[in-house]
Amino acid sequence: MPEIAPNPRSANVVRDTLETQITVGLNLDGNGKSSFATGVPFLEHMMDQIARHGMVDLNVSCRGDTHIDDHHSVEDIGITLGQATQQALGDKRGIRRYGHAYVPLDEALSRVVIDFSGRPGLVMHVPFTQKRIGTFDTELFWEFFQGFVNHAQATLHIDCLRGHNAHHQIETVFKAFGRSLRMAVEVDARLGGAMPSTKGAL
């Protein structure tokens, strides 16, 4: 899989363990293009929502122990995406820092709020109506986002406000995550490159 072309707000990260071998390429100033080879097709469908609605370019490849289950692959992809996001953001000067979005899909509605605060935290309330979507265990979405926030150094609040179709529930979450990410990492010209924090650092 080709690397993301270098630019000031891109990153290519490799994570290699006994359980997974992962590469993530990320361009925060992209056009919503993506490519995936992970062995976890439903997660790929969800990450495509991040790329398209976040307007980031995202390449993810993973060789994992999916013969056991998808847990290690999903968690470690979240970790590596978080590392790539942290690297691509650099010192975070000039970014909006906060992002939020509400996204509906038919009967489902989700809200996601993100803060690139430098403090990892996840609050996630998604009352899944099914334990599995196809063969994918819905509990693994927590692991994905927990891995992301720990390594992107972000605070993330995820709420599915309504919905009875589990696919719709999680798709609204990923679309809203992409939209909130897009808002938070956007460069705000009014900041003039200043740090978006009264502390002077994030």
Residue pairs with C-beta under 8 A, 6 or more apart in sequence:
1 23
1 25
1 35
1 37
1 59
1 61
2 25
2 59
3 12
3 25
3 59
4 10
4 11
4 12
4 25
4 26
4 27
4 57
4 59
5 27
7 27
7 29
8 90
9 27
9 28
9 29
9 88
9 89
9 90
9 185
10 25
10 26
10 27
10 28
10 29
10 57
10 88
11 24
11 25
11 26
11 83
11 84
11 85
11 87
11 88
12 23
12 24
12 25
12 26
12 84
13 23
13 24
13 25
13 26
13 80
13 83
13 84
13 87
14 22
14 23
15 21
15 22
15 23
15 24
15 76
15 79
15 80
15 83
16 22
17 76
19 64
19 65
19 72
19 76
20 62
20 63
20 64
20 65
20 72
20 73
20 76
20 77
21 62
21 63
21 64
22 60
22 61
22 62
22 63
22 64
22 76
22 77
22 80
23 59
23 60
23 61
23 80
24 58
24 59
24 60
24 77
24 80
24 81
24 83
24 84
25 57
25 58
25 59
25 60
25 84
26 56
26 57
26 58
26 59
26 81
26 84
26 85
26 88
27 56
27 57
27 58
27 88
28 56
28 85
28 88
28 89
28 185
29 56
30 51
30 55
30 56
30 57
30 58
31 55
31 57
32 51
32 52
32 53
32 54
32 55
32 56
32 57
33 51
33 57
33 58
34 47
34 48
34 51
34 52
34 57
34 58
34 59
34 60
35 59
35 60
36 44
36 47
36 48
36 59
36 60
36 61
37 60
37 61
37 62
38 44
38 60
38 61
38 62
38 64
38 73
38 77
39 62
39 63
39 64
39 66
39 73
40 62
40 64
40 66
40 70
40 73
40 74
40 77
40 136
42 133
42 134
42 135
42 136
43 70
43 73
43 74
43 77
43 136
43 140
43 144
44 60
46 170
46 171
46 174
47 58
47 60
47 77
47 81
47 174
49 171
49 174
49 175
49 177
49 178
50 56
50 58
50 174
50 177
50 178
50 181
51 57
51 58
51 178
52 178
53 103
53 174
53 175
53 178
53 179
53 182
54 177
54 178
54 179
54 181
54 182
55 182
56 178
56 181
56 182
58 81
60 77
60 80
60 81
62 73
62 76
62 77
64 70
64 72
64 73
64 76
65 72
65 73
66 73
69 137
70 136
70 137
70 140
71 137
71 140
71 143
74 140
74 141
74 143
74 144
75 140
75 143
75 144
75 146
75 147
76 147
77 144
77 147
78 143
78 144
78 145
78 146
78 147
78 148
79 147
79 148
79 150
79 151
80 151
81 147
81 148
81 152
82 147
82 148
82 149
82 150
82 151
82 152
82 153
82 154
83 151
83 152
85 148
85 151
85 152
85 154
85 181
85 185
86 151
86 152
86 153
89 95
89 116
89 185
91 195
91 202
92 116
92 195
92 196
92 202
93 191
93 193
93 194
93 195
93 196
94 187
94 188
94 191
94 192
94 193
94 194
94 196
95 116
95 184
95 185
95 186
95 187
95 188
95 191
95 196
96 183
96 184
96 185
96 186
96 187
96 188
96 196
97 115
97 116
97 117
97 184
97 196
97 197
97 202
98 113
98 114
98 115
98 116
98 183
98 184
99 113
99 114
99 179
99 180
99 181
99 182
99 183
99 184
99 185
100 111
100 112
100 113
100 114
100 180
100 183
101 111
101 112
101 175
101 176
101 177
101 178
101 179
101 180
101 183
102 109
102 110
102 111
102 176
103 109
103 110
103 112
103 172
103 175
103 176
103 179
104 172
105 163
105 168
105 171
105 172
105 175
106 165
106 168
107 162
107 163
107 164
107 165
107 168
108 160
108 162
108 163
108 164
108 165
108 168
108 169
108 171
108 172
109 160
109 161
109 162
109 163
109 172
110 126
110 158
110 159
110 160
110 161
110 163
110 169
110 172
110 173
110 175
110 176
111 157
111 158
111 159
111 161
111 176
112 156
112 157
112 158
112 159
112 173
112 176
112 177
112 179
112 180
113 156
113 157
113 180
114 154
114 155
114 156
114 157
114 177
114 180
114 181
114 184
115 154
115 155
115 156
115 184
116 152
116 153
116 154
116 184
116 185
116 202
117 153
117 154
117 155
117 202
118 153
118 201
118 202
119 153
119 155
120 149
120 150
120 151
120 152
120 153
120 154
120 155
121 149
121 154
121 155
121 156
122 142
122 145
122 146
122 149
122 155
122 156
122 158
123 156
123 157
123 158
124 141
124 142
124 145
124 156
124 157
124 158
124 159
125 158
125 159
125 160
126 138
126 141
126 158
126 159
126 160
126 169
126 170
126 173
127 160
128 138
128 166
128 169
128 170
129 163
129 164
129 165
129 166
129 169
130 138
130 166
131 137
131 138
131 139
132 138
133 166
133 167
133 170
138 166
138 170
141 170
141 173
145 156
145 158
145 177
148 154
148 156
149 155
149 156
153 202
156 177
158 173
158 176
158 177
160 169
160 170
160 172
160 173
163 169
163 172
188 196
195 201
195 202
196 202
